[in-house]
Amino acid sequence: MPEISYVNGRFCPLAEAVVSVEDRGYQFADGVYEVVGTYGGRPYALEPHLARLQGNLTALHLPLDIREYGLKAKLMEGIERSGFGETLVYIQVTRGVAPRQHEFPAVPIDPTVVMTFKELRRHSRDLYDRGVEIISTEDLRWKRCNIKSIALLPNILAKQAATQVGAFEALLVDAEGRVTEGASTSAFCVQEGRLCTAPIGPHILPSITREILLNLARKLGIPINEEFCTLDQFKEADEVFLAGTTTEAMPVIQIDDVVIGDGMPGLITQQIRAAFLASLDLT
């Protein structure tokens, strides 16, 4: 099945999709994005994803009302057109095409709206069963990480550093030694039965999956601390796991050269992942 794209009102094969070289997304990374996956062919947590996208557009003073635009209907059409069993949808909105200058265009321009539709292949069950190894690296991102900006160079460099040593992810550590999140995931640790993760704010992305897992943990009666933990606290934790749209709840068994707990996925991590899978309602 060929991968397809949507660009400014037109569906086409992905290989034929183009935008102008003067698009401000290309020139300045002046735009935002979302990633949505399907379960049972249905987009998961779509409304929270669209709400976050609209909030990010507003934060960048990027004039697009996605409901008036009909983005949801176009996304659903793209999923149907693609015909994959499960689909990964990438949504990107930039300020649009204008002569290159740093300030916003003086004359209003139309935003560039792009979506791609690709087959979603999730991580294998055995990866969740055995857990993954990750590394730590300096958090070099800007001070508005709560905006899902397409300016991802620091994330890319961190992810590449992990890839070069065969690690699954890079854990980002700020100048104060605090773990913020992963290069493309949210990060959690478990200390004496208590689930800890960095608080919502400009230092992390308000991940949709993060909030879903925290709500599931509350239903399970697991105590939660939304506060910063240091890298040392993560390494000394009983359990560590990562979360994201395609990661779900992934157990971590090693950070750098330190084995986490007994080197096996922890009980609370397994409980939260099981609750997540049970919540999908794929009937």
N, C-alpha and C positions, 0 to 999 in steps of 0.2 A: 504494500500500500504506500503510495508516494506521500511524503510530508507536504503540508500545504501552509500557506501564509495568508494573512489579511493585511492589506496596506491601504489605508485611507479609502475604505469603501469597496475594495475589490479583493476577492479571493483569487489566488493563483498558486501554481506549484512553488514550493519554497525556493527552488533554484532560479525562478524568474522574478523574485521579489527584489525591488530596488527602492532606495530613497536618494534624495539629492545629496551631493557632496557638501552643500551648504546647509544641510539640516543641522540645527543647533545641538542635537544629540550627538552627531558625529564630530562637530567642531569643538563643543564645550562640555559634553556629557550633561547637557541641560535637559534633564528628563527623569522620569521615574518608571518603575516597573513592578510587576507582580508575577508570581508563578502559581498556577493552580493545577492540581492533579485530580484525576477522576478515580472513583471507586465504583465498581459495577456500572461503569459508563457514565456516572453522574458526577459533575464537578463537586468536590468536597469543600465545605465551608466557603462557598462562593460569596455569599453576602458579606461576611467579614473581610474577605479579600478585596471586594469592590469598595467597601467603606474605607478601608485603609488607603486604597489607591486614590479615592476622591480626596481624602484628607491630605495626602502627600501632594497632590496637584494644587490644592489650596495653599499649602505651605510654601510652594515654589511660585505662587502667583501665576499659575499656568491655567489659562481660562478654558476649561473643558468641563461641562456637566455630563458625566458619563451616563446618567439616566436619560437625559434629553438626547444624547448621542445614540442611545440604544446599544451600548456596548455588551450588555448581558445577552441580548438576543443574538448579536453577531457572534459572540463567543459560543453560544449553544449551537448555532448554525455551523460554525467551524468544526466543532466536535462531531456533529453528525456527518458533515462532508468528509472528514478524515477517515472515518470508518475503522479506527483502531479499537481493539478491545478495551484498552485503557489509554488515556491521552494526557500528555503533559502540555499545558497551555502557557506560553510566555506572552505577557502583555507589556508593551512599552509605549509610553506617551512622551513625546518631546515637544519643546516649544514651537517647533516648526522650521521652515526654510526661510532664511533671511541673509542678507550680506553680513559677513563676519565682523561683528563688533561686540564688545563685552556686554554693554548695556542692552536691555530689552529693546526689540524693534520699536521704533516710534509709531509705525503704522501697524495696526492689528494684523496678525497672520494666523492662519489655521494651524492648530497643533497637528503633529504627525502621529497617527495611531497605527501601531503595528501589533499583530499577533502571529505567533507561529504555533502549529499543532503537530506534535511529534508523538510517536508511540512511547508510552510510559512503561519502562521495565524496572520494577522495584528491586531492592537489594534481596539477595537470596536468604532463605530462612536460616541457613547455617551461619551466616554472618551475625545475625541476632543471637543465635545460640552460643557462639563462641566469644563474641565481643570484638572490639577493634582497638588498635593502637593509635595514639595521636601524639602530636608534639605541641610545645608551647612556643609562642613567638610574640614579639612586641606589637602592641596595638597602635598602628600608625594612621588610623582613619581620622576623618574630620570630626568636628564637635557636634554634628547633627546626625548621628547614626540612626536616630528614630525615623528619619526620612529614607525611604527605600530608593535611593538615588542610583542611577546607572553608572555613577563614577565609582567604580569598584577596584581600582588599581591596587590599593593596599590589601584588599581581600584576595585578589589574584596572586599577588606576591606571596602572601601567607599560605595560600592553598598550594602553590607551586613548591614552596619549601617543604610542605608535608609530602607531596607527591614524590619529590626527589629522594626521600628516605623511605618510601613505601608506607607512609602513614595515611590514615583515613582522613584526618582533619587537623587543622591548626587551631589551637586554643589561644585566643588573644588576651594579652596581659597588659594593662595600662601602666602609666609611669609610677603609680603607687603600688604596683605589685598585685593589683586586683584583677581577677578574671572577669572579663566582660561577657564574651560569647565566643563562638567559633567563627571561622572565616565565612561559613555559609550555614551555620546552625546556631541554635540556642544551647547553652551549657548548664547542666545541673549536677549537683553532688549531694550525696546522702551522708549525714553525720549523725550517728547514734539515733537512727530512725527518723531524723528530720530532713526534709527535702529543702535544699537551698539553691537559689538562683538569683542573679543580679536583678535589681529592681528596675521597673519601667522608668525611662528617662532618656536624655539625649545620647547616652553612651551605648545603648543597645537598640536593636530593631524590636518593636513590639510584635513579636512573632505570633501568628495565628495559632500555630501548633503549640507553641509555648503555653498560651492561655488555655487551650483545650486540655493539655496534659495537667496543668495546675488544677483545673476544675475537676478533672477525674481523680486526681490525688486527694482533693478535699472530700469527694464522695467516698473515697476509700478510708477516710479518717486519718490520712497521713499528715502530720504537722508540717507546716510550710514556713520558711523564712525567705522573704524576698529582700535579700541584702547581699552585699558584696562578700565574696570569699577570696582569699589570696590564692596564688598558685600553690603555695605550700599546703594550704587547707584542702585544695582539690587533690593533691597527691597523697595526703594523709586520710582522705575520706574513705568510708566503707564502700561506697559505690559512686560512679560517675556515669552520666549518660548524656547524649546529644539529642536534639530534636529539630525537625524541619519538615517541610512539605513532602519531600521524598525520603527523608531519614526516619520519620515517625519517632520512635524512642529507641535509640541505638546505644547499647551498653559499651562502655569504655573499660578496657582491662589494663591499659598501660598509658601513662603520660611521660614522654621523654624516656628515661631509663627506669622509671618507678612503676612497679606493679601496683594496681589498685586493688585493695582488699585481698581476697584469696586468688585473684587472677581469673575469676569467673564472673559472668553477669550476675548482679545482685538480685535479691528477692524483691525489693521495692521496685527496681527497674522493670523486672519481669511482670510484677503486678500492674504497673502503670501501662506497659505495652499491651498486656492482655485486656485491660479495660478499654484501651483505645480501639483495639481490633473488635471487641464486642460492641462498641458504640457505633460502628460503621453502618449497621443495619443493611446488609447486602441482599436481603431477601427480596 
